[in-house]
Amino acid sequence: QVQLVESGGGLVQPGGSLTLSCAGSGFIFSRNAMSWYRQAPGKERELLSTTYTSGPNYYADSVKGRFTISRDNSKGMMYLQMNNLKPEDTAVYYCQGVETWGQGTQVTVSS
């Protein structure tokens, strides 16, 4: 069955960096657009970035210039490099694709 598993979350200080990973299985990874979302407490789930099978990636204004999405189709992996993290980036981060969601990974930005 289709499965997405995130990893790499944790506690980081403001201004720090973190890289999230998403491992996909059960589908042809290279043929699908994949996205990162996040949901902070009391807020709606927010689309952050999408990597397509071709063409430029999409970034929400809130993360443009700080976050970088990438994918390794040979490994069925997607990544989110997050730099210059801010307290408002604190949220549960999810990967999404093939109408499926991962379980989420917590990112906390705090001193």
N, C-alpha and C positions, 0 to 999 in steps of 0.2 A: 504494500500500500504506500501511497505518497506520505512522506514524512519530512519535516523540516525541524532541525535542532539547532538552536542558538547557543553560543558560548562566548565567554570573554568579558562579561559584565563584572562590575565590582565598584569599589570605592576609590575615587580619585579626587585630588585637590583641584580647586579652580585653576584654570590655565593648563591643566595636565592633558594627557592624551590616553586614549584607549582604543583598542581594535576589537570589534565584534566579528564573530564568524557565524556562518549559517551553513550547515551541512544538509544537502538535499538528497533524497533517495526515493526510489520507486517511480521515477519519471525521467524523461530525457531532458536533463538540465539545460543543455545548450539550446533547446528550442523554445525556451520560456523566458519571458520577462520576469524579473525578480525585484522585490521591493523591501525596503526597511520602513517600519512604522515605529512610533512610540506612543505611550499613554502615561501621562502624569496623573497623580491622584486628583480626582475630581474634574478631570478634563477628558475631552473626546480623543479617540485615537487619531494620531496625526501622521500623514504620509510624509516621510523625510526624503526619500530618494528611490529611484528606479533605474535598474540597468536592463537595457533591452537587448535583443539578439543582435541588433545592429543599430547604428546611429548614436547620437549623444545621450548621455545619462541625464536624468532629471533630478534636480535638487529643489527642495523648498527654500524659500528665502531665509527661513530661520537658521538654516545650516549651511547655506551656500558660502563657499570659501573656507569653511572650517572642517566639513566632513567630506570624505571621498569614498565613493562606492566602487567596488571592483568585483570581478568574478573570475573563477578558474573553472572553465567548463570541463576540463580533463579530470578534475577532482570532484565536480559537483558541489563547489563551494562558492559562497558569496561572502564579501567582507564589507565592513564599514569602519574606515579609519576616522577617528574623531579627535580633532585637535582643538586647543584653546577652549576646553570645556568650561561651561558656566553652570552655576547652581540651577538655573532654569532648564538645563538639559537633564536633570534628574527625572527618571521615568523608567518604566519597563519597556524594553526595546524588543520588537518582534520582526521576524522575517516572514515574507508572504510571497506565495507564488502558486500557480496551478490550483487556485481557489482553496488554498490550504494555509494555515497559520502555524508557526512554531509556538512553543510553550512560553517564550519570552525569557529575557535575561535582564536583571535589574542593574541599572547604572545610577550611582549616587555620586553627585559632585558636591563636595563639602570639605571645609577646612576643619 
